[in-house]
Amino acid sequence: MSKIAELISGHTQYMLIAIYAIVIAVIVTFIVNFIAKKLKFAKYLPGITLIFIGMFSLFSVINKIFDASSIDNLIVFVIGVAAGIISLLFALIIGIINNDLN
């Protein structure tokens, strides 16, 4: 447990960026759902966009994935895909709740 705490303490800036990105993705998903209530697919667009950005970032460094210079793109990949998946799950939850209310 102490090794995990030691690893986490050295990279708190990446964790904060990930948390901010996830919170912003959820808020944007909620706002898009609120603005475009009649368009059922619109609430999934922020999550799909984030996953696309993450995948593009990964494919841009696929040939030199183990170089130290590509660590920033790998961080964008991990944060983008994680925030995108969480945003898609939040949109799914919103869709289920809206379905039950109607």
Summary of the structure (lengths in Angstrom):
residues: 102
radius of gyration: 16.5
end to end distance: 47.2
largest distance: 52.2
contacts: 281
relative contact order: 0.16
helix: 83%
strand: 0%
